[in-house]
């Protein structure tokens, strides 16, 4: 169980300050597009809750229906599922292999967030989807097929901004279990950075 939580923690690195920000992804008004993606990703990964310890092959079938309240107001409602299976060594508890499939839809309702010290409000246009395949190999490290896609649109208002931001991103996790890359477009601007 500890290794699964570690696996999920590493995935969550996508949304931490460890990302190298691409200067072309910021709006001249001060809005940083990566702050939009961080809020969406964090809400999508909030399904992770402790479960019973795994023995042998354990099927994963988690129904997701969570609402994340924004620190400045509003919320992001996430529905969908996480499915797959894990194989563990019964004697040591070590992860031998596993696959997790993520399929989520986020409905964003007046979610207020700060970007470069200014407050903005985000609504779904009409929603954002997250899908992913995460594989683990012996020892709990990421397999080469671990990736996530984020797509959809949000409407952002505040501080001179009133626009729809379309998102089309692919996140690929490194097979050594540390970091990865983000590529695609946010608001029509190419994004390509490592974390």
BALUM-981214 format. One line per 10 residues: their letters; for each residue x, y, z of N, C-alpha, C, CB. Coordinates in pm, 1 decimal. Atoms other than C-alpha are relative to their C-alpha. Glycine has a CB too. Layout:
# residues N
a	X:Y:Z:X:Y:Z:X:Y:Z:X:Y:Z | ...
# end
This chain:
# residues 195
xxxxxxxxxx	82.4:-119.0:0.0:0.0:0.0:0.0:86.8:125.4:0.0:-93.7:-0.2:120.4 | -88.5:-115.9:-4.4:286.5:237.1:83.1:57.1:29.9:-137.5:113.2:-22.7:99.9 | -58.4:-21.2:131.4:431.8:183.2:-264.0:-101.2:58.7:-97.1:55.0:-130.3:-54.6 | 102.3:-59.5:86.6:100.4:263.5:-432.9:-14.1:148.3:31.6:-136.5:-72.4:17.2 | 8.9:-140.3:-37.7:77.0:586.8:-233.9:122.0:76.7:-49.9:-13.3:14.1:151.9 | -120.4:-63.4:53.9:438.7:663.2:-333.3:-15.1:22.7:-149.7:124.7:-86.1:28.9 | 24.9:-9.8:144.7:344.0:595.8:-698.0:-90.1:118.8:-30.9:-63.9:-130.1:-53.4 | 93.6:-109.6:21.3:52.7:837.4:-672.1:66.1:133.8:33.3:-126.9:-19.9:85.0 | -68.4:-123.6:-36.2:270.4:1097.4:-498.3:90.7:47.9:-111.5:80.1:-19.3:127.1 | -89.1:-37.9:109.7:517.6:1089.6:-785.3:-81.3:56.2:-116.0:84.2:-121.1:-46.8
xxxxxxxxxx	86.8:-52.5:105.7:232.9:1136.4:-1035.5:-39.4:143.3:32.2:-126.3:-88.3:-16.9 | 43.8:-133.4:-39.7:123.1:1440.3:-836.4:108.2:104.9:-16.6:-46.1:-1.7:142.4 | -106.6:-96.6:23.7:462.9:1601.1:-898.3:-28.6:87.9:-121.1:132.0:-71.8:-18.6 | 34.3:-79.2:117.8:316.0:1719.3:-1226.9:-55.9:134.6:42.1:-101.1:-74.7:-88.6 | 69.0:-122.1:-37.9:119.5:1977.2:-1033.3:75.0:80.2:105.8:-137.3:-33.2:50.0 | -73.6:-73.6:-101.6:393.5:2098.4:-797.2:83.3:109.3:-62.0:87.9:-93.2:80.0 | -85.3:-109.2:46.0:621.6:2393.9:-819.9:128.9:-46.6:-62.5:31.0:90.8:112.8 | -121.1:49.8:60.9:895.7:2167.1:-953.6:0.6:12.6:-150.3:20.2:-140.9:37.6 | 6.5:-13.1:145.3:779.7:2235.2:-1308.5:82.7:119.3:-45.1:-145.8:14.6:-47.3 | -67.2:-112.2:63.5:999.4:2451.3:-1527.1:-100.8:69.6:-88.7:124.8:-45.9:-81.3
xxxxxxxxxx	106.1:-68.7:71.8:759.7:2713.1:-1656.3:48.6:47.6:-136.1:-52.1:117.8:81.8 | -27.9:-45.4:135.9:750.5:2785.6:-2025.8:-48.0:142.9:-12.7:-67.8:-91.6:-106.3 | 36.7:-141.3:-0.2:755.9:3162.7:-2066.8:-108.4:33.2:-100.6:120.7:84.0:-27.7 | 101.0:-28.4:101.2:534.5:3144.0:-2373.8:-139.3:-42.5:42.7:36.0:-68.2:-128.6 | 131.0:46.9:-42.8:253.3:2988.6:-2169.5:-71.1:101.7:89.3:13.8:-131.9:73.0 | 61.8:-100.5:-84.3:177.5:3307.4:-1975.6:-64.7:108.7:-84.3:102.6:60.5:94.7 | 71.4:-108.3:65.1:-73.4:3570.9:-2079.8:66.8:131.9:39.2:-151.5:-0.8:38.8 | -62.2:-129.5:-34.4:60.6:3931.0:-2096.0:-64.5:66.1:120.9:-7.8:94.6:-118.5 | 67.8:-62.0:-112.9:-196.8:4022.4:-1827.5:48.7:-54.7:133.4:-149.1:-20.0:-12.0 | -49.8:59.8:-124.0:-19.4:3802.5:-1571.8:-54.9:-138.1:25.9:-32.7:87.8:115.6
xxxxxxxxxx	56.9:133.3:-17.5:-224.6:3482.7:-1609.1:100.4:-103.9:-48.6:-134.9:-13.6:-76.1 | -90.7:108.3:36.2:-1.3:3176.1:-1606.9:-83.6:-123.2:-31.4:102.9:-29.1:114.3 | 83.0:112.9:42.9:-164.7:2893.8:-1804.8:29.0:-127.7:77.6:20.2:-25.4:-147.0 | -32.7:121.8:-74.5:19.5:2627.4:-1604.8:-74.0:-4.9:133.2:151.1:-8.9:23.7 | 78.9:-0.7:-122.9:-169.5:2739.2:-1290.7:-139.2:-57.9:-24.8:-11.0:142.8:55.9 | 128.5:60.5:37.3:-491.7:2641.8:-1473.8:13.1:-151.6:-2.4:-47.9:52.3:-137.8 | -21.2:144.7:11.2:-351.8:2296.5:-1553.5:24.0:-61.8:137.5:119.1:-30.3:-93.3 | -26.4:53.2:-133.9:-225.3:2250.1:-1195.0:-130.0:-23.1:76.9:91.3:95.4:78.2 | 126.8:14.2:-72.1:-574.4:2309.7:-1049.6:-80.3:-117.4:-53.8:-82.4:128.9:-10.1 | 74.8:109.1:62.2:-732.1:2067.7:-1299.0:61.2:-134.6:36.8:-3.5:16.9:-152.9
xxxxxxxxxx	-68.5:125.1:-30.0:-469.4:1796.8:-1237.1:-18.8:-39.5:145.7:148.4:11.8:-32.3 | 14.0:30.4:-142.0:-486.5:1821.9:-856.5:-139.7:-51.9:32.2:30.3:123.8:83.8 | 136.4:47.5:-23.9:-864.6:1782.6:-859.8:-17.5:-140.8:-54.5:-102.7:95.0:-64.0 | 12.0:132.5:60.7:-835.4:1481.8:-1091.2:67.9:-109.2:78.8:55.9:2.2:-137.2 | -72.1:100.9:-75.1:-590.4:1304.9:-862.3:-50.6:-13.9:143.7:146.5:32.7:0.6 | 51.1:4.4:-136.3:-796.1:1359.9:-543.7:-74.8:-128.9:31.5:-90.4:117.3:24.0 | 67.4:128.7:-23.8:-954.8:1014.1:-587.2:83.9:-91.5:88.8:-29.8:-70.1:-133.4 | -90.5:90.2:-70.3:-650.8:861.1:-412.7:-27.8:-0.7:149.7:145.0:39.5:-26.1 | 23.9:17.1:-142.6:-760.1:735.1:-71.0:55.8:-134.9:43.2:-151.4:10.8:33.3 | -57.2:127.5:-44.2:-606.1:459.8:143.1:-98.8:-114.8:-17.0:43.7:9.3:145.9
xxxxxxxxxx	80.8:120.7:11.1:-736.5:110.0:70.4:71.0:-113.1:72.2:-26.0:-36.8:-148.6 | -61.7:112.2:-71.6:-669.4:-229.4:223.8:127.0:-45.7:-71.3:-99.3:-117.6:12.5 | -127.5:44.2:56.9:-327.9:-384.1:172.2:-23.8:-103.2:-109.5:91.4:-58.6:109.8 | 15.7:86.4:116.3:-278.9:-574.8:-152.8:70.0:-132.9:20.9:53.9:68.3:-124.8 | -56.7:134.3:-6.3:-214.1:-947.3:-174.1:-15.5:-63.9:-136.4:-68.5:-86.3:110.5 | 6.8:65.2:130.6:-127.0:-1127.7:-496.3:-48.0:97.1:-107.0:-92.3:-121.8:5.6 | 58.6:-85.9:102.4:-328.5:-990.9:-788.8:-124.8:65.3:59.5:-34.6:-81.1:-130.5 | 109.5:-75.9:-60.7:-564.2:-721.2:-671.3:-65.8:87.8:-105.5:51.2:86.3:118.4 | 67.9:-86.3:97.7:-826.3:-569.6:-904.5:-25.2:138.5:58.0:-132.9:-63.2:-44.7 | 26.6:-137.7:-40.8:-863.8:-193.1:-889.4:-123.8:46.9:-75.4:123.3:94.0:-28.2
xxxxxxxxxx	122.8:-51.5:60.3:-1209.3:-51.0:-952.0:-55.7:107.2:92.7:-105.0:-114.7:-24.3 | 36.8:-111.5:-86.5:-1254.0:289.1:-790.5:-93.0:93.5:-75.7:125.6:75.9:49.8 | 93.4:-96.4:57.2:-1560.0:494.8:-869.7:32.6:137.2:57.8:-148.9:-40.1:29.2 | -41.3:-132.9:-43.3:-1473.5:865.1:-854.6:-118.2:96.0:-8.4:118.0:51.3:-85.4 | 99.6:-107.5:-4.0:-1718.0:1136.0:-749.1:42.6:93.8:112.2:-147.5:-55.8:22.8 | -57.6:-90.5:-98.1:-1525.5:1409.7:-570.0:-23.0:145.0:-41.8:150.0:-27.9:17.7 | 6.5:-143.1:26.2:-1563.7:1783.4:-538.7:113.0:67.7:75.8:-138.3:59.0:41.0 | -109.3:-74.7:-61.7:-1256.8:1997.5:-474.7:-39.2:146.6:6.1:133.4:-19.0:-78.6 | 32.8:-140.7:-19.1:-1331.6:2339.7:-327.4:125.4:83.5:-21.2:-59.7:24.9:141.0 | -114.2:-86.2:27.1:-1105.0:2617.4:-449.6:40.6:80.8:121.1:-30.7:92.1:-114.2
xxxxxxxxxx	-46.4:-78.9:-115.3:-888.8:2805.1:-196.5:-55.9:142.2:-0.5:152.2:5.4:1.5 | 54.6:-135.4:11.3:-1041.3:3130.3:-325.6:-150.5:-2.7:-28.9:73.5:77.8:-110.5 | 142.4:13.5:27.3:-1395.2:2991.6:-384.7:-27.1:-85.5:-122.3:-62.1:135.7:-18.2 | 38.4:86.0:111.1:-1585.3:2775.1:-633.3:45.9:-142.5:21.0:56.1:53.3:-129.4 | -38.2:139.2:-14.5:-1522.8:2408.4:-699.0:22.2:-65.3:-135.5:-105.8:-75.8:77.9 | -16.5:85.8:116.4:-1420.9:2139.6:-945.9:-58.5:-136.0:36.4:151.5:-11.5:-43.5 | 67.0:127.8:-24.9:-1651.9:1835.6:-958.3:57.5:-103.9:-95.3:-155.2:12.3:-17.8 | -68.0:103.4:77.6:-1473.7:1520.1:-1074.4:-79.2:-130.0:8.3:145.2:-21.0:50.7 | 65.0:130.9:3.3:-1651.1:1201.6:-1186.7:76.3:-90.4:-97.4:-150.6:12.9:-41.5 | -66.8:95.0:88.3:-1520.8:887.0:-1352.4:42.7:-123.0:76.4:120.3:64.1:-67.2
xxxxxxxxxx	-45.3:122.5:-64.8:-1323.4:580.1:-1255.5:149.7:-20.8:-17.8:-75.7:-119.5:-55.0 | -137.1:49.0:9.0:-980.8:430.6:-1191.4:-9.5:-151.7:7.0:92.9:59.2:115.2 | 9.3:145.2:5.8:-951.4:66.0:-1293.8:137.4:-59.6:-29.2:-102.3:-44.0:-106.9 | -125.6:68.8:30.2:-678.9:-193.1:-1340.8:26.9:-110.1:100.5:116.4:98.6:-1.7 | -38.1:103.1:-96.2:-486.9:-440.2:-1126.6:146.1:16.7:38.5:-24.9:-140.9:-57.6 | -136.5:-0.3:-50.6:-171.8:-476.4:-917.9:37.9:-142.3:38.5:15.0:96.6:121.3 | -53.6:127.5:-45.8:42.5:-783.8:-863.0:111.2:29.1:98.8:51.6:-86.9:-119.0 | -98.7:-23.9:-104.0:241.7:-792.7:-540.1:54.7:-131.8:52.2:-60.5:81.6:114.4 | -61.3:114.8:-66.9:477.8:-1033.7:-370.2:-65.6:-14.6:137.1:156.2:17.2:13.0 | 71.5:20.9:-125.9:274.7:-1183.5:-83.1:91.9:3.8:121.5:-72.7:-132.0:-3.9
xxxxxxxxxx	-91.8:9.7:-113.7:583.7:-1223.8:134.1:66.1:133.1:33.1:106.5:-103.5:-28.3 | -72.0:-125.1:-24.9:757.1:-887.1:91.1:-85.5:124.5:-15.1:116.1:9.7:-92.4 | 83.9:-116.0:26.4:476.0:-658.4:-19.8:49.4:85.1:-115.4:-9.5:84.0:122.4 | -54.8:-75.9:112.4:684.3:-544.6:-316.9:-91.4:-9.2:-121.8:140.4:-50.7:-35.5 | 77.8:-0.9:123.1:503.8:-441.9:-635.1:79.3:-70.3:-108.6:-36.1:144.6:-42.6 | -63.4:73.1:109.8:582.0:-682.1:-918.9:-38.3:62.5:-133.5:-40.2:-149.2:3.1 | 48.1:-62.1:123.2:367.6:-525.5:-1190.4:-138.0:58.3:26.4:-4.1:-102.8:-117.9 | 133.6:-55.9:-15.9:48.2:-332.9:-1242.9:-36.8:93.9:-112.9:-10.4:72.3:131.0 | 52.8:-93.8:98.5:-170.8:-126.6:-1468.2:-117.9:73.0:61.8:-41.9:-72.9:-131.4 | 111.9:-81.0:-45.5:-401.8:159.1:-1377.1:-49.0:83.6:-115.9:39.7:89.5:119.9
xxxxxxxxxx	62.3:-79.1:106.1:-644.6:319.4:-1623.4:-85.2:108.1:65.3:-86.2:-89.9:-95.6 | 68.3:-114.5:-57.9:-773.7:665.8:-1540.3:-92.9:60.8:-104.5:101.6:105.1:51.5 | 95.4:-64.2:88.8:-1088.2:812.2:-1697.8:-87.7:94.6:80.2:-85.8:-104.7:-74.0 | 68.8:-98.2:-83.6:-1219.9:1134.9:-1542.3:-53.1:116.3:-82.8:93.7:52.0:108.4 | 55.0:-122.8:57.4:-1438.1:1431.2:-1635.5:-12.6:102.0:111.7:-138.6:-25.5:-69.3 | 5.3:-105.8:-100.0:-1405.1:1761.0:-1448.8:-96.2:110.1:-46.5:141.9:58.1:25.8 | 89.1:-113.5:22.7:-1687.7:2014.9:-1432.4:44.4:111.7:93.6:-151.3:-38.8:23.9 | -60.7:-108.2:-77.7:-1543.6:2346.9:-1316.9:-103.7:110.2:19.2:128.5:55.6:-70.6 | 105.8:-95.0:-35.5:-1777.9:2588.1:-1135.7:57.2:117.9:78.4:-110.1:-69.9:82.0 | -46.4:-123.7:-65.0:-1656.1:2943.2:-1057.0:119.7:-24.9:90.5:-113.0:62.8:80.9
xxxxxxxxxx	-119.2:33.8:-78.8:-1323.5:2802.7:-935.8:97.1:117.7:-3.7:68.7:-130.1:-54.1 | -89.3:-115.2:-9.7:-1116.4:3097.7:-813.5:139.7:-47.3:38.3:-53.2:102.9:103.2 | -137.8:38.9:-28.9:-738.2:3068.1:-811.4:91.3:120.0:-20.6:44.5:-118.9:-89.3 | -97.3:-107.7:14.6:-431.8:3288.1:-786.4:104.4:-38.8:-103.0:66.7:32.7:134.9 | -107.2:17.3:97.8:-182.2:3327.5:-1069.3:82.8:127.2:-0.4:-56.4:-31.8:-143.2 | -89.5:-115.7:-10.9:117.7:3558.2:-1024.9:-56.6:108.1:92.2:26.3:58.8:-138.2 | 50.6:-92.0:-101.0:-49.7:3713.9:-720.5:-136.5:59.4:-27.5:94.7:108.6:16.6 | 131.8:-53.2:34.8:-376.2:3796.8:-898.4:-103.6:-112.6:2.2:3.3:68.3:-139.5 | 106.2:99.7:-8.7:-712.0:3619.0:-857.5:-79.2:-4.4:-130.2:-93.4:30.3:118.7 | 78.6:24.2:120.5:-893.0:3468.5:-1158.0:-108.8:-101.9:33.1:90.6:-50.2:-117.7
xxxxxxxxxx	109.1:95.7:-18.4:-1215.2:3267.1:-1189.7:-10.1:-85.6:-125.9:-135.9:73.1:29.8 | 1.7:95.0:110.5:-1239.6:2954.1:-1405.5:-130.8:-78.9:1.5:121.4:-95.5:8.1 | 118.7:83.8:18.6:-1550.9:2776.5:-1540.7:25.9:-94.1:-116.1:-127.9:86.2:-25.5 | -16.6:95.4:108.8:-1573.0:2470.9:-1762.5:-61.5:51.2:-128.4:-61.1:-133.1:36.8 | 50.3:-43.8:131.2:-1620.1:2529.6:-2135.5:0.5:-116.6:-98.6:85.4:117.2:-55.3 | 89.3:18.8:-115.5:-1792.2:2291.1:-2107.3:62.9:-82.3:112.4:-127.9:-67.2:-45.0 | -62.9:81.9:-103.3:-1559.0:2050.5:-1920.2:142.5:-34.2:-43.9:-83.0:-129.9:27.1 | -135.7:47.2:28.3:-1208.6:1901.9:-1902.2:3.0:-150.0:28.0:107.9:77.0:86.6 | -11.7:144.2:-21.3:-1128.2:1532.0:-1940.4:145.8:-37.1:26.8:-54.3:-78.0:-122.3 | -131.1:56.0:-29.2:-832.2:1339.8:-1799.1:-7.6:-149.2:-26.0:44.6:30.4:147.0
xxxxxxxxxx	-8.3:144.0:21.6:-738.5:995.6:-1925.1:145.8:-39.5:8.4:-62.0:-41.7:-137.2 | -139.6:40.2:-12.6:-428.9:795.7:-1855.8:15.6:-149.0:16.6:63.8:70.1:115.9 | -39.9:138.5:-22.2:-255.2:461.8:-1849.6:131.3:3.3:75.7:13.3:-80.0:-135.1 | -120.7:4.3:-81.7:-2.3:401.4:-1574.8:40.2:-145.1:20.4:-21.7:71.1:136.3 | -51.0:135.6:-19.0:209.6:87.8:-1575.6:113.2:2.3:101.1:47.8:-60.9:-134.0 | -110.0:17.4:-95.1:440.5:-35.2:-1302.7:75.3:-127.1:-33.9:-52.3:-4.8:146.1 | -83.4:118.9:19.5:728.6:-278.6:-1332.6:57.5:-40.2:135.3:114.6:26.5:-104.4 | -56.7:54.2:-123.5:919.3:-478.5:-1072.6:67.5:109.6:81.6:100.3:-111.7:-31.6 | -55.5:-101.3:-88.7:1006.9:-262.0:-774.6:-85.8:124.7:9.6:136.7:37.5:-45.7 | 91.1:-113.7:-7.8:720.6:-18.3:-833.3:38.9:118.0:-85.2:-10.9:44.3:138.9
xxxxxxxxxx	-37.0:-109.1:89.8:895.0:191.6:-1097.9:-96.9:6.2:-117.2:144.7:-17.5:-50.5 | 89.7:-17.7:113.1:703.3:332.8:-1391.4:45.6:-80.6:-120.5:-10.0:146.6:-36.5 | -28.3:64.6:126.9:681.4:127.6:-1707.5:1.3:103.6:-110.9:-102.9:-110.0:-29.8 | -17.6:-94.7:110.6:744.3:287.0:-2044.6:-133.1:50.6:-56.1:80.2:-65.1:-111.2 | 129.3:-39.8:57.5:371.1:314.7:-2122.3:-79.0:94.6:90.5:-83.4:-123.2:-28.5 | 72.2:-86.3:-93.2:282.0:555.4:-1838.1:-17.1:140.4:-57.4:73.3:6.5:134.4 | 26.9:-132.6:55.7:112.2:866.8:-1970.2:-140.5:45.5:36.2:18.0:-0.6:-152.5 | 131.4:-57.7:-26.6:-184.3:1099.3:-1924.8:-29.9:105.7:-105.4:-6.7:61.0:143.0 | 44.5:-103.1:92.8:-386.9:1320.3:-2156.6:-102.2:89.1:71.3:-61.1:-63.4:-129.4 | 94.9:-97.0:-54.2:-569.7:1636.5:-2049.2:-54.5:79.2:-118.5:67.5:95.1:108.0
xxxxxxxxxx	59.1:-70.9:112.1:-816.8:1789.9:-2293.8:-130.1:67.1:37.8:-22.7:-93.9:-114.7 | 126.0:-69.7:-24.6:-1106.8:2032.6:-2302.4:21.6:149.2:1.9:-62.5:-45.6:131.2 | -9.5:-144.6:-3.1:-1170.0:2396.6:-2235.4:-51.0:58.3:128.8:-74.4:58.7:-114.0 | 46.5:-75.3:-116.1:-1213.0:2647.4:-1954.3:-13.7:146.4:-40.1:97.7:-16.2:121.3 | 14.6:-143.5:19.2:-1334.8:3005.4:-1949.4:60.4:68.0:121.7:-150.3:41.2:-20.5 | -69.0:-68.9:-108.4:-1112.7:3234.9:-1740.4:-33.7:148.7:-5.7:153.7:-22.4:-8.7 | 31.4:-142.7:-9.3:-1215.7:3581.9:-1620.9:73.3:61.4:118.8:-152.9:22.1:13.2 | -61.4:-75.5:-109.3:-1064.7:3850.3:-1398.9:123.4:74.8:-45.3:35.7:-92.4:114.2 | -119.8:-80.7:25.2:-798.4:4124.1:-1410.5:23.8:23.8:-148.9:121.6:-67.5:60.7 | -12.3:-30.3:142.3:-866.3:4216.4:-1771.1:-3.3:-119.5:-91.3:123.9:72.5:-23.6
xxxxxxxxxx	6.3:123.1:80.1:-896.7:3854.5:-1886.4:-144.5:-47.0:-8.2:90.6:-111.6:60.7 | 130.1:64.3:21.3:-1217.1:3708.7:-2034.1:14.1:-81.4:-127.1:-118.9:105.7:-10.5 | -26.1:81.5:118.2:-1135.4:3420.1:-2264.4:-17.4:-147.4:30.3:140.3:26.1:-52.8 | 4.8:145.5:-9.9:-1176.3:3050.7:-2331.5:139.3:-53.7:-29.7:-106.3:-60.7:-98.0 | -132.3:60.4:13.4:-857.2:2853.0:-2285.7:-19.4:-147.1:-33.7:85.3:17.7:130.7 | 7.2:140.4:40.0:-844.6:2526.1:-2480.1:129.0:-69.5:40.2:-24.6:-13.8:-152.8 | -113.7:76.1:-52.9:-617.1:2257.6:-2336.9:9.1:-132.7:-73.5:-13.8:-22.9:153.6 | -25.1:128.4:65.9:-463.5:1963.9:-2523.4:142.5:-41.4:36.1:-20.0:9.4:-157.4 | -132.0:33.1:-53.2:-174.5:1813.5:-2326.4:20.7:-150.3:12.2:19.6:65.5:135.1 | -41.7:137.3:-27.0:11.5:1484.6:-2303.8:112.0:4.7:103.1:46.3:-73.1:-131.2
xxxxxxxxxx	-101.2:9.5:-105.2:209.6:1402.0:-1989.6:59.9:-140.2:-7.7:-61.4:29.1:143.3 | -69.5:128.7:6.0:469.5:1124.1:-2019.3:91.4:-9.7:121.0:81.0:-15.8:-133.5 | -80.3:18.7:-119.9:626.2:988.4:-1702.0:126.4:-77.7:-33.7:-80.8:-72.7:108.8 | -126.0:69.5:23.1:990.1:884.0:-1700.5:-1.9:-140.4:58.7:115.2:79.3:59.0 | 1.3:138.5:-44.4:1051.6:511.2:-1665.5:84.5:-23.5:125.0:48.3:-88.8:-110.7 | -79.5:17.3:-121.9:1299.6:568.2:-1379.7:-77.8:41.1:124.9:128.9:81.1:-9.5 | 84.3:-33.2:-114.7:1011.8:683.3:-1157.4:12.5:143.1:47.4:31.7:-90.3:112.2 | -18.3:-139.1:-41.7:1121.8:1047.8:-1135.9:-26.0:92.8:-117.7:142.3:22.7:56.3 | 24.3:-103.1:100.0:972.4:1333.0:-1337.7:-59.0:-51.1:-129.7:125.8:70.3:-29.4 | 54.7:32.7:130.2:862.0:1337.4:-1697.7:-6.6:124.3:-85.4:-138.0:-63.7:13.0
xxxxxxxxxx	11.6:-113.8:91.3:753.5:1574.0:-1972.8:-146.1:32.3:-27.3:73.4:-28.8:-131.8 | 132.8:-48.6:35.8:449.2:1781.3:-2067.1:11.4:66.1:-136.2:-56.7:99.6:107.7 | -2.3:-62.1:132.3:375.1:1871.0:-2428.6:-142.5:16.2:-50.8:84.2:-84.0:-99.4 | 131.8:-25.2:57.8:83.7:2002.7:-2633.6:-23.9:148.7:-12.6:-110.2:-64.4:84.6 | 34.0:-141.4:10.4:-100.4:2333.0:-2640.0:-92.0:41.7:113.6:-65.6:29.7:-134.8 | 89.9:-66.0:-94.3:-264.6:2563.9:-2387.5:-32.7:135.0:-61.5:64.4:14.5:145.0 | 44.1:-126.9:57.5:-469.2:2851.3:-2531.3:69.7:26.9:-133.5:26.9:115.2:98.0 | -61.6:-13.8:130.8:-315.6:2784.0:-2873.4:150.4:19.4:1.8:-61.3:112.7:-70.2 | -144.8:-19.1:-14.0:38.0:2822.9:-2738.4:64.8:-135.1:27.2:33.1:101.6:114.4 | -70.4:126.5:-20.0:279.5:2530.6:-2764.7:66.0:-2.0:137.6:105.4:-22.1:-110.9
xxxxx	-58.8:20.6:-131.5:392.7:2391.4:-2431.2:90.2:-122.3:-9.4:-110.1:-17.9:110.9 | -92.3:113.2:-1.8:694.3:2167.8:-2384.9:97.8:23.0:114.3:75.1:-16.1:-137.7 | -90.7:-16.8:-112.8:861.0:2139.1:-2045.3:10.8:-131.4:76.3:-48.2:113.9:93.3 | -26.4:116.9:-82.8:1003.3:1882.3:-1806.9:-30.6:32.8:144.9:146.0:-47.0:-15.5 | 22.7:-19.4:-142.6:921.5:1833.1:-1441.8:73.9:-106.2:79.2:-150.0:-3.4:32.5
# end
